[in-house]
Amino acid sequence: MASILDDRAGKPQDVQGNAQVTEGNIIKSAQGNEARLLKIISKGFRGAAVSFDMVLQDGSEHRIGAGSPRFKLHMTHPRGLRAIASFDEGIIANAYIDGWFDVEGDIIEMYDLREKLQDRHRFRWIWRFIAPVLLGQVRVNKAAISRHYERDHSFYLSFLDEEFRCYTQGIFESDNEPLSTAIRRKMDFILERCKMKPGSEVLDVGVGWGSFAEYAARKGVKVTGLTIAKQSLKFMQQLTSEQNLPITTKLMDVLEYRPKKQFDAIAILGVMEHLPNYTDVLACFDRLLKPGGYVFLDASAELRKYEKSSFITQHIYPGNHSFFVLHDFLKSLASMPFDLKGVWDDRHSYYLTFVHWAKRFDANRDFIIEKFGGADYRRFRLYLWGAANCFLTNRLQCYRVVLQKHA
């Protein structure tokens, strides 16, 4: 992993500084409320997996933990220190987004502190279940996708691989290979496993920026792409027109889609997280597929449904988005007219993919801040490096699944 990870956040070695204290001792320059908060922070993070330095606004440094510091937290506002002392994951995330503190050093290791944090935001947790009942799942999906995807496409293209613009994991055979190589391997995997060939009619659910649709279309596959993001539709219409590709893109939720024809295969890349009712989704696949047709799907996963953090709910994927739960999906699959052709574990590949994305995002920091603002940069930086850590530490999993409809 060395070539990717040694400079994953621009700081391969321990953060060097002049920290004047060891764990539990607050230096004399800290006065009053600052000293009280530092004592709370030092005590609360005692025994944490990593040590770090806190740099106050007066420049004084304070060691938290007994080992060599892996990163520094620079306080830029008094509320930053109070946010850290809350030990609340959502409050700390919002403080970073608001610019109340900055991170220097190995940001991916900062997430190892989560074992010492809580994340209790009951109203936000409850509302994501009430909303689909009151508003309907399709409307909730549109609102959630709008929050995440309705930006100028240059935001996402600033960190996705330049060749494919793919917003899901590649399939890595080596930690050192380029992301584009891993993405191409995935595209070929889909075509081969789902027996797509020139003339095949394929439905691409959540077409995004056309990564799979364009690759398949250049192989002679006739692609219908579905999206509920207007920016995606605009991008795909321009791509199809400029490249003269056999792709038709529709602004439509797959749950509402009622075409007059059936398809040879369905490709659904990174969308199952937005479709938590697996029985309804499988019934939809059944309706849309020809007998003997294939489904390829992949998704980031967890062991329990709806376990996403308040940060993800508030800032990245609102609504009742849920990471994929494989055993629940297989339970629903058992009563549907499909054969399971294979399941593949892509957790490490998604970790490597997120590291590539996060590094590229950081490299384009100035462009992103100038065009979209500092809060959007910090919000998505937290997401990208945090997801990388989740896949690294097995907080999140990732699976590829291939199904075949009964003939």
C-alpha positions as a Markdown table, in Angstrom:
| # | Residue | x | y | z |
|---|---|---|---|---|
| 1 | Met | 0.0 | 0.0 | 0.0 |
| 2 | Ala | 3.0 | 2.3 | 0.3 |
| 3 | Ser | 2.7 | 4.3 | -2.9 |
| 4 | Ile | -0.8 | 5.4 | -2.1 |
| 5 | Leu | -0.8 | 5.7 | 1.6 |
| 6 | Asp | 2.6 | 7.1 | 2.6 |
| 7 | Asp | 1.4 | 10.6 | 1.5 |
| 8 | Arg | -2.3 | 10.0 | 1.8 |
| 9 | Ala | -2.9 | 13.3 | 3.6 |
| 10 | Gly | 0.4 | 15.0 | 2.8 |
| 11 | Lys | 2.0 | 14.1 | 6.2 |
| 12 | Pro | 3.6 | 10.6 | 6.1 |
| 13 | Gln | 5.5 | 11.0 | 9.3 |
| 14 | Asp | 4.5 | 11.9 | 12.9 |
| 15 | Val | 3.5 | 15.5 | 13.3 |
| 16 | Gln | 6.5 | 17.3 | 14.8 |
| 17 | Gly | 6.0 | 20.2 | 17.1 |
| 18 | Asn | 6.9 | 21.6 | 20.5 |
| 19 | Ala | 4.1 | 20.1 | 22.6 |
| 20 | Gln | 4.9 | 21.1 | 26.2 |
| 21 | Val | 2.9 | 18.5 | 28.0 |
| 22 | Thr | 2.2 | 14.8 | 28.2 |
| 23 | Glu | -1.2 | 13.2 | 28.6 |
| 24 | Gly | -3.2 | 14.7 | 31.5 |
| 25 | Asn | -1.0 | 17.7 | 32.2 |
| 26 | Ile | -2.0 | 21.1 | 31.0 |
| 27 | Ile | 0.7 | 23.7 | 30.6 |
| 28 | Lys | 0.7 | 26.9 | 32.6 |
| 29 | Ser | -0.1 | 29.1 | 29.7 |
| 30 | Ala | -3.6 | 27.7 | 29.4 |
| 31 | Gln | -5.9 | 29.8 | 31.6 |
| 32 | Gly | -9.4 | 29.6 | 32.9 |
| 33 | Asn | -12.0 | 28.0 | 30.7 |
| 34 | Glu | -9.3 | 26.8 | 28.2 |
| 35 | Ala | -7.5 | 24.9 | 30.9 |
| 36 | Arg | -10.8 | 23.4 | 32.1 |
| 37 | Leu | -11.7 | 22.2 | 28.6 |
| 38 | Leu | -8.2 | 20.9 | 27.9 |
| 39 | Lys | -8.5 | 18.8 | 31.1 |
| 40 | Ile | -11.8 | 17.4 | 30.0 |
| 41 | Ile | -10.4 | 16.6 | 26.5 |
| 42 | Ser | -7.3 | 15.0 | 27.9 |
| 43 | Lys | -9.3 | 12.8 | 30.2 |
| 44 | Gly | -11.9 | 11.9 | 27.6 |
| 45 | Phe | -9.4 | 10.8 | 25.0 |
| 46 | Arg | -7.2 | 8.9 | 27.5 |
| 47 | Gly | -6.5 | 5.4 | 26.0 |
| 48 | Ala | -7.5 | 6.5 | 22.5 |
| 49 | Ala | -6.0 | 4.7 | 19.6 |
| 50 | Val | -4.0 | 7.7 | 18.5 |
| 51 | Ser | -2.3 | 10.7 | 20.1 |
| 52 | Phe | -2.5 | 14.3 | 18.8 |
| 53 | Asp | -1.6 | 17.9 | 19.6 |
| 54 | Met | -4.1 | 20.7 | 20.2 |
| 55 | Val | -2.9 | 24.1 | 19.2 |
| 56 | Leu | -4.7 | 27.0 | 20.8 |
| 57 | Gln | -5.3 | 30.4 | 19.3 |
| 58 | Asp | -2.4 | 31.8 | 21.2 |
| 59 | Gly | -0.1 | 29.3 | 19.6 |
| 60 | Ser | 0.5 | 27.1 | 22.6 |
| 61 | Glu | 0.5 | 23.3 | 22.0 |
| 62 | His | -1.0 | 20.6 | 24.2 |
| 63 | Arg | -0.4 | 16.9 | 23.8 |
| 64 | Ile | -3.4 | 14.7 | 24.1 |
| 65 | Gly | -2.4 | 11.0 | 24.6 |
| 66 | Ala | 0.9 | 9.3 | 25.5 |
| 67 | Gly | 2.3 | 8.5 | 22.1 |
| 68 | Ser | 3.8 | 10.4 | 19.2 |
| 69 | Pro | 1.1 | 12.8 | 17.8 |
| 70 | Arg | -0.3 | 11.8 | 14.4 |
| 71 | Phe | -2.0 | 15.1 | 13.7 |
| 72 | Lys | -2.6 | 18.5 | 15.1 |
| 73 | Leu | -5.9 | 20.3 | 15.7 |
| 74 | His | -5.5 | 24.0 | 15.3 |
| 75 | Met | -8.2 | 26.0 | 17.1 |
| 76 | Thr | -9.3 | 29.0 | 15.1 |
| 77 | His | -12.3 | 30.0 | 17.2 |
| 78 | Pro | -13.2 | 29.5 | 20.9 |
| 79 | Arg | -16.1 | 27.4 | 19.9 |
| 80 | Gly | -13.7 | 24.9 | 18.4 |
| 81 | Leu | -12.3 | 23.8 | 21.8 |
| 82 | Arg | -15.8 | 23.6 | 23.2 |
| 83 | Ala | -16.9 | 21.4 | 20.3 |
| 84 | Ile | -14.0 | 18.9 | 20.8 |
| 85 | Ala | -14.8 | 18.8 | 24.6 |
| 86 | Ser | -18.4 | 17.8 | 23.8 |
| 87 | Phe | -17.2 | 14.4 | 22.5 |
| 88 | Asp | -20.2 | 14.5 | 20.1 |
| 89 | Glu | -19.4 | 13.4 | 16.6 |
| 90 | Gly | -22.0 | 15.6 | 14.9 |
| 91 | Ile | -21.0 | 18.7 | 16.9 |
| 92 | Ile | -17.3 | 18.2 | 16.1 |
| 93 | Ala | -18.0 | 17.7 | 12.4 |
| 94 | Asn | -20.1 | 20.9 | 12.3 |
| 95 | Ala | -17.3 | 22.8 | 14.1 |
| 96 | Tyr | -14.8 | 21.7 | 11.4 |
| 97 | Ile | -17.2 | 22.6 | 8.6 |
| 98 | Asp | -17.8 | 26.0 | 10.1 |
| 99 | Gly | -14.0 | 26.6 | 10.3 |
| 100 | Trp | -13.7 | 26.6 | 14.1 |
| 101 | Phe | -10.6 | 24.3 | 13.9 |
| 102 | Asp | -8.3 | 22.9 | 11.2 |
| 103 | Val | -6.5 | 19.6 | 10.9 |
| 104 | Glu | -2.8 | 19.3 | 10.1 |
| 105 | Gly | -1.2 | 15.9 | 9.5 |
| 106 | Asp | -2.6 | 12.4 | 9.0 |
| 107 | Ile | -6.4 | 13.2 | 8.8 |
| 108 | Ile | -7.3 | 9.6 | 8.2 |
| 109 | Glu | -6.1 | 8.7 | 11.6 |
| 110 | Met | -8.1 | 11.4 | 13.2 |
| 111 | Tyr | -11.2 | 9.2 | 12.7 |
| 112 | Asp | -9.7 | 6.6 | 15.1 |
| 113 | Leu | -10.9 | 8.9 | 17.8 |
| 114 | Arg | -14.5 | 8.0 | 17.0 |
| 115 | Glu | -14.3 | 5.1 | 19.6 |
| 116 | Lys | -14.4 | 7.8 | 22.2 |
| 117 | Leu | -17.2 | 9.8 | 20.8 |
| 118 | Gln | -21.0 | 9.6 | 20.9 |
| 119 | Asp | -23.5 | 10.6 | 18.2 |
| 120 | Arg | -26.9 | 11.0 | 19.7 |
| 121 | His | -29.2 | 13.2 | 17.6 |
| 122 | Arg | -32.6 | 11.6 | 18.2 |
| 123 | Phe | -34.9 | 13.9 | 16.2 |
| 124 | Arg | -32.7 | 13.7 | 13.1 |
| 125 | Trp | -32.6 | 9.9 | 13.4 |
| 126 | Ile | -36.4 | 9.7 | 13.8 |
| 127 | Trp | -37.3 | 12.1 | 11.0 |
| 128 | Arg | -35.6 | 10.1 | 8.3 |
| 129 | Phe | -38.1 | 7.3 | 8.9 |
| 130 | Ile | -41.1 | 9.6 | 9.3 |
| 131 | Ala | -40.4 | 11.5 | 6.0 |
| 132 | Pro | -40.9 | 8.6 | 3.6 |
| 133 | Val | -44.2 | 7.8 | 5.3 |
| 134 | Leu | -45.5 | 11.4 | 5.1 |
| 135 | Leu | -43.9 | 12.4 | 1.7 |
| 136 | Gly | -43.5 | 9.1 | -0.1 |
| 137 | Gln | -40.2 | 7.3 | -0.9 |
| 138 | Val | -39.9 | 8.7 | -4.4 |
| 139 | Arg | -40.2 | 12.3 | -3.2 |
| 140 | Val | -37.7 | 11.6 | -0.4 |
| 141 | Asn | -35.3 | 10.1 | -2.9 |
| 142 | Lys | -35.6 | 13.2 | -5.2 |
| 143 | Ala | -34.9 | 15.5 | -2.2 |
| 144 | Ala | -31.9 | 13.4 | -1.0 |
| 145 | Ile | -30.4 | 13.1 | -4.5 |
| 146 | Ser | -30.9 | 16.9 | -5.0 |
| 147 | Arg | -29.0 | 17.7 | -1.8 |
| 148 | His | -26.0 | 15.5 | -2.8 |
| 149 | Tyr | -25.8 | 15.7 | -6.6 |
| 150 | Glu | -27.3 | 19.0 | -7.7 |
| 151 | Arg | -24.0 | 20.8 | -8.0 |
| 152 | Asp | -22.1 | 21.9 | -11.0 |
| 153 | His | -20.4 | 18.8 | -12.3 |
| 154 | Ser | -16.9 | 20.3 | -11.9 |
| 155 | Phe | -17.2 | 19.7 | -8.1 |
| 156 | Tyr | -17.3 | 15.9 | -8.6 |
| 157 | Leu | -15.0 | 15.9 | -11.5 |
| 158 | Ser | -12.4 | 17.6 | -9.3 |
| 159 | Phe | -11.8 | 14.3 | -7.5 |
| 160 | Leu | -13.2 | 11.4 | -9.6 |
| 161 | Asp | -10.9 | 9.7 | -12.0 |
| 162 | Glu | -10.6 | 11.7 | -15.2 |
| 163 | Glu | -11.0 | 8.8 | -17.6 |
| 164 | Phe | -14.3 | 7.3 | -16.3 |
| 165 | Arg | -15.8 | 9.8 | -13.9 |
| 166 | Cys | -17.0 | 6.8 | -11.8 |
| 167 | Tyr | -18.5 | 7.5 | -8.4 |
| 168 | Thr | -18.2 | 3.9 | -7.1 |
| 169 | Gln | -15.2 | 1.7 | -6.3 |
| 170 | Gly | -12.8 | 0.2 | -8.7 |
| 171 | Ile | -11.6 | -3.4 | -8.5 |
| 172 | Phe | -8.0 | -3.3 | -7.4 |
| 173 | Glu | -5.6 | -6.2 | -7.9 |
| 174 | Ser | -2.7 | -4.2 | -6.6 |
| 175 | Asp | -2.6 | -1.4 | -4.1 |
| 176 | Asn | -0.2 | 0.5 | -6.4 |
| 177 | Glu | -2.2 | 0.5 | -9.7 |
| 178 | Pro | -3.9 | 3.7 | -11.0 |
| 179 | Leu | -7.6 | 4.2 | -10.1 |
| 180 | Ser | -8.5 | 4.2 | -13.8 |
| 181 | Thr | -7.1 | 0.7 | -14.2 |
| 182 | Ala | -9.2 | -0.5 | -11.3 |
| 183 | Ile | -12.3 | 1.2 | -12.8 |
| 184 | Arg | -11.7 | -0.3 | -16.3 |
| 185 | Arg | -11.5 | -3.8 | -14.7 |
| 186 | Lys | -14.8 | -3.2 | -13.0 |
| 187 | Met | -16.5 | -2.1 | -16.3 |
| 188 | Asp | -15.2 | -5.2 | -18.0 |
| 189 | Phe | -16.4 | -7.4 | -15.1 |
| 190 | Ile | -19.9 | -6.0 | -15.5 |
| 191 | Leu | -20.0 | -6.6 | -19.3 |
| 192 | Glu | -18.6 | -10.1 | -18.9 |
| 193 | Arg | -20.7 | -11.3 | -15.9 |
| 194 | Cys | -23.9 | -9.9 | -17.3 |
| 195 | Lys | -23.2 | -11.2 | -20.8 |
| 196 | Met | -23.6 | -7.8 | -22.4 |
| 197 | Lys | -22.7 | -7.7 | -26.1 |
| 198 | Pro | -23.3 | -5.4 | -29.1 |
| 199 | Gly | -27.0 | -4.9 | -29.4 |
| 200 | Ser | -27.9 | -5.8 | -25.8 |
| 201 | Glu | -30.5 | -3.5 | -24.2 |
| 202 | Val | -29.2 | -2.4 | -20.8 |
| 203 | Leu | -30.8 | -0.2 | -18.1 |
| 204 | Asp | -28.3 | 1.9 | -16.1 |
| 205 | Val | -30.0 | 3.0 | -12.9 |
| 206 | Gly | -28.4 | 6.1 | -11.5 |
| 207 | Val | -26.4 | 6.9 | -14.6 |
| 208 | Gly | -24.4 | 9.7 | -12.9 |
| 209 | Trp | -21.8 | 11.1 | -15.2 |
| 210 | Gly | -22.0 | 8.2 | -17.6 |
| 211 | Ser | -19.1 | 6.1 | -16.5 |
| 212 | Phe | -20.6 | 2.7 | -17.2 |
| 213 | Ala | -23.1 | 4.0 | -19.9 |
| 214 | Glu | -20.3 | 5.4 | -22.0 |
| 215 | Tyr | -18.1 | 2.4 | -21.6 |
| 216 | Ala | -20.8 | 0.0 | -22.5 |
| 217 | Ala | -22.1 | 2.1 | -25.4 |
| 218 | Arg | -18.7 | 2.2 | -27.0 |
| 219 | Lys | -18.8 | -1.6 | -27.0 |
| 220 | Gly | -22.1 | -1.5 | -29.0 |
| 221 | Val | -24.5 | -1.9 | -26.0 |
| 222 | Lys | -27.7 | 0.2 | -26.2 |
| 223 | Val | -28.1 | 2.0 | -22.9 |
| 224 | Thr | -31.0 | 3.6 | -21.2 |
| 225 | Gly | -29.9 | 5.7 | -18.3 |
| 226 | Leu | -32.1 | 6.8 | -15.4 |
| 227 | Thr | -31.3 | 9.7 | -13.1 |
| 228 | Ile | -33.3 | 11.9 | -10.7 |
| 229 | Ala | -30.6 | 14.6 | -10.7 |
| 230 | Lys | -31.1 | 17.4 | -13.3 |
| 231 | Gln | -27.4 | 18.1 | -13.4 |
| 232 | Ser | -26.7 | 14.5 | -14.4 |
| 233 | Leu | -29.4 | 14.6 | -17.1 |
| 234 | Lys | -27.8 | 17.8 | -18.5 |
| 235 | Phe | -24.3 | 16.3 | -18.5 |
| 236 | Met | -25.5 | 13.0 | -20.1 |
| 237 | Gln | -27.4 | 14.8 | -22.9 |
| 238 | Gln | -24.4 | 16.8 | -23.7 |
| 239 | Leu | -22.1 | 13.8 | -23.6 |
| 240 | Thr | -24.4 | 11.7 | -25.8 |
| 241 | Ser | -24.8 | 14.5 | -28.4 |
| 242 | Glu | -21.1 | 15.3 | -28.6 |
| 243 | Gln | -19.9 | 11.6 | -28.7 |
| 244 | Asn | -22.9 | 10.3 | -30.8 |
| 245 | Leu | -23.4 | 7.4 | -28.4 |
| 246 | Pro | -26.4 | 5.0 | -28.3 |
| 247 | Ile | -27.5 | 6.3 | -24.9 |
| 248 | Thr | -31.0 | 7.5 | -23.9 |
| 249 | Thr | -31.2 | 9.3 | -20.5 |
| 250 | Lys | -34.4 | 9.9 | -18.7 |
| 251 | Leu | -35.2 | 12.0 | -15.6 |
| 252 | Met | -37.0 | 9.2 | -13.7 |
| 253 | Asp | -36.9 | 7.2 | -10.5 |
| 254 | Val | -36.5 | 3.5 | -11.2 |
| 255 | Leu | -39.5 | 2.8 | -8.9 |
| 256 | Glu | -41.8 | 4.8 | -11.2 |
| 257 | Tyr | -40.3 | 3.7 | -14.5 |
| 258 | Arg | -42.8 | 1.8 | -16.7 |
| 259 | Pro | -41.2 | 1.2 | -20.1 |
| 260 | Lys | -42.9 | -0.7 | -22.9 |
| 261 | Lys | -40.0 | -3.1 | -23.2 |
| 262 | Gln | -37.9 | -5.2 | -21.0 |
| 263 | Phe | -34.1 | -5.2 | -20.7 |
| 264 | Asp | -31.3 | -7.8 | -21.1 |
| 265 | Ala | -29.5 | -6.5 | -18.1 |
| 266 | Ile | -29.7 | -3.9 | -15.3 |
| 267 | Ala | -26.6 | -2.1 | -14.0 |
| 268 | Ile | -27.1 | -0.3 | -10.7 |
| 269 | Leu | -23.8 | 1.2 | -9.5 |
| 270 | Gly | -23.8 | 2.8 | -6.0 |
| 271 | Val | -27.5 | 3.3 | -5.9 |
| 272 | Met | -28.8 | 0.6 | -3.6 |
| 273 | Glu | -27.9 | 2.8 | -0.6 |
| 274 | His | -30.8 | 5.0 | -1.7 |
| 275 | Leu | -33.3 | 2.0 | -2.1 |
| 276 | Pro | -33.6 | 0.4 | 1.3 |
| 277 | Asn | -36.8 | -1.5 | 0.6 |
| 278 | Tyr | -35.2 | -4.5 | -1.0 |
| 279 | Thr | -38.5 | -6.4 | -1.7 |
| 280 | Asp | -39.8 | -3.4 | -3.7 |
| 281 | Val | -36.5 | -3.0 | -5.6 |
| 282 | Leu | -36.3 | -6.7 | -6.5 |
| 283 | Ala | -39.9 | -6.6 | -7.7 |
| 284 | Cys | -39.0 | -3.6 | -9.8 |
| 285 | Phe | -36.0 | -5.6 | -11.3 |
| 286 | Asp | -38.3 | -8.5 | -12.1 |
| 287 | Arg | -40.7 | -6.2 | -13.9 |
| 288 | Leu | -37.9 | -4.5 | -16.0 |
| 289 | Leu | -35.9 | -7.6 | -16.9 |
| 290 | Lys | -36.4 | -10.2 | -19.7 |
| 291 | Pro | -36.5 | -13.8 | -18.5 |
| 292 | Gly | -32.8 | -14.9 | -18.1 |
| 293 | Gly | -31.7 | -11.3 | -17.8 |
| 294 | Tyr | -28.9 | -10.2 | -15.4 |
| 295 | Val | -28.6 | -7.6 | -12.6 |
| 296 | Phe | -25.3 | -6.1 | -11.5 |
| 297 | Leu | -25.3 | -4.1 | -8.3 |
| 298 | Asp | -22.8 | -2.8 | -5.9 |
| 299 | Ala | -23.0 | -0.8 | -2.7 |
| 300 | Ser | -21.2 | 0.3 | 0.4 |
| 301 | Ala | -22.5 | -1.8 | 3.3 |
| 302 | Glu | -23.0 | -2.2 | 7.0 |
| 303 | Leu | -24.0 | -5.0 | 9.3 |
| 304 | Arg | -27.1 | -3.2 | 10.5 |
| 305 | Lys | -29.6 | -1.0 | 8.6 |
| 306 | Tyr | -29.8 | 2.8 | 9.1 |
| 307 | Glu | -26.6 | 3.0 | 11.1 |
| 308 | Lys | -25.2 | 6.0 | 9.3 |
| 309 | Ser | -23.8 | 8.9 | 11.4 |
| 310 | Ser | -25.6 | 12.2 | 12.0 |
| 311 | Phe | -22.9 | 13.9 | 9.9 |
| 312 | Ile | -23.8 | 11.7 | 6.9 |
| 313 | Thr | -27.5 | 12.3 | 7.4 |
| 314 | Gln | -27.2 | 16.1 | 7.8 |
| 315 | His | -24.5 | 16.8 | 5.2 |
| 316 | Ile | -24.1 | 14.0 | 2.7 |
| 317 | Tyr | -27.0 | 11.6 | 2.3 |
| 318 | Pro | -30.2 | 12.9 | 3.9 |
| 319 | Gly | -33.5 | 11.0 | 4.0 |
| 320 | Asn | -33.7 | 7.3 | 4.8 |
| 321 | His | -30.5 | 6.4 | 2.9 |
| 322 | Ser | -29.1 | 3.2 | 4.4 |
| 323 | Phe | -25.9 | 1.4 | 3.7 |
| 324 | Phe | -26.5 | -1.9 | 2.0 |
| 325 | Val | -27.2 | -4.8 | 4.4 |
| 326 | Leu | -26.2 | -8.0 | 2.6 |
| 327 | His | -28.0 | -10.5 | 4.8 |
| 328 | Asp | -31.3 | -8.5 | 4.7 |
| 329 | Phe | -31.0 | -8.3 | 0.9 |
| 330 | Leu | -30.4 | -12.1 | 0.6 |
| 331 | Lys | -33.4 | -12.7 | 2.8 |
| 332 | Ser | -35.6 | -10.7 | 0.4 |
| 333 | Leu | -34.0 | -12.3 | -2.6 |
| 334 | Ala | -35.0 | -15.8 | -1.4 |
| 335 | Ser | -38.6 | -15.2 | -2.3 |
| 336 | Met | -38.0 | -13.6 | -5.6 |
| 337 | Pro | -37.5 | -15.1 | -9.1 |
| 338 | Phe | -33.7 | -14.7 | -9.2 |
| 339 | Asp | -30.6 | -16.8 | -8.9 |
| 340 | Leu | -27.6 | -15.5 | -7.0 |
| 341 | Lys | -24.7 | -15.8 | -9.4 |
| 342 | Gly | -22.0 | -14.4 | -7.1 |
| 343 | Val | -21.1 | -12.0 | -4.3 |
| 344 | Trp | -17.6 | -10.3 | -4.1 |
| 345 | Asp | -16.1 | -8.4 | -1.2 |
| 346 | Asp | -14.8 | -5.0 | -2.3 |
| 347 | Arg | -14.0 | -3.4 | 1.0 |
| 348 | His | -10.3 | -2.9 | 0.4 |
| 349 | Ser | -10.9 | -1.7 | -3.1 |
| 350 | Tyr | -13.3 | 0.9 | -1.9 |
| 351 | Tyr | -10.8 | 2.0 | 0.7 |
| 352 | Leu | -8.2 | 2.5 | -2.0 |
| 353 | Thr | -10.7 | 4.3 | -4.2 |
| 354 | Phe | -11.6 | 6.8 | -1.4 |
| 355 | Val | -7.9 | 7.4 | -0.8 |
| 356 | His | -7.5 | 8.3 | -4.4 |
| 357 | Trp | -10.5 | 10.6 | -4.4 |
| 358 | Ala | -9.5 | 12.3 | -1.1 |
| 359 | Lys | -6.0 | 13.0 | -2.3 |
| 360 | Arg | -7.2 | 14.4 | -5.6 |
| 361 | Phe | -9.8 | 16.5 | -3.7 |
| 362 | Asp | -7.1 | 17.9 | -1.5 |
| 363 | Ala | -4.9 | 18.6 | -4.5 |
| 364 | Asn | -7.8 | 20.7 | -6.0 |
| 365 | Arg | -8.4 | 22.6 | -2.7 |
| 366 | Asp | -7.9 | 26.1 | -4.0 |
| 367 | Phe | -10.3 | 25.5 | -7.0 |
| 368 | Ile | -13.0 | 24.0 | -4.8 |
| 369 | Ile | -12.8 | 26.8 | -2.2 |
| 370 | Glu | -12.8 | 29.5 | -4.8 |
| 371 | Lys | -15.8 | 28.1 | -6.7 |
| 372 | Phe | -17.9 | 26.4 | -4.0 |
| 373 | Gly | -16.7 | 27.9 | -0.7 |
| 374 | Gly | -14.7 | 26.7 | 2.3 |
| 375 | Ala | -17.6 | 25.0 | 4.0 |
| 376 | Asp | -18.2 | 22.7 | 1.0 |
| 377 | Tyr | -14.5 | 21.9 | 0.8 |
| 378 | Arg | -14.4 | 21.0 | 4.5 |
| 379 | Arg | -17.7 | 19.1 | 4.4 |
| 380 | Phe | -16.6 | 16.9 | 1.6 |
| 381 | Arg | -13.1 | 16.5 | 2.9 |
| 382 | Leu | -14.6 | 15.0 | 6.1 |
| 383 | Tyr | -16.7 | 12.7 | 4.0 |
| 384 | Leu | -13.9 | 11.4 | 1.7 |
| 385 | Trp | -11.2 | 10.8 | 4.3 |
| 386 | Gly | -13.8 | 9.6 | 6.8 |
| 387 | Ala | -15.2 | 7.0 | 4.4 |
| 388 | Ala | -11.6 | 5.9 | 3.6 |
| 389 | Asn | -11.1 | 5.3 | 7.4 |
| 390 | Cys | -14.4 | 3.4 | 7.7 |
| 391 | Phe | -13.5 | 1.0 | 4.9 |
| 392 | Leu | -9.9 | 0.6 | 6.3 |
| 393 | Thr | -11.2 | -0.3 | 9.8 |
| 394 | Asn | -14.2 | -2.4 | 8.7 |
| 395 | Arg | -16.8 | 0.1 | 10.0 |
| 396 | Leu | -18.1 | -0.1 | 6.4 |
| 397 | Gln | -18.0 | -3.0 | 3.9 |
| 398 | Cys | -18.6 | -3.1 | 0.2 |
| 399 | Tyr | -20.1 | -5.8 | -2.1 |
| 400 | Arg | -20.6 | -6.6 | -5.7 |
| 401 | Val | -23.6 | -8.8 | -6.5 |
| 402 | Val | -24.7 | -10.5 | -9.7 |
| 403 | Leu | -28.2 | -11.9 | -10.1 |
| 404 | Gln | -30.0 | -13.7 | -13.0 |
| 405 | Lys | -33.7 | -13.7 | -13.4 |
| 406 | His | -35.3 | -17.1 | -13.8 |
| 407 | Ala | -35.8 | -18.0 | -17.5 |
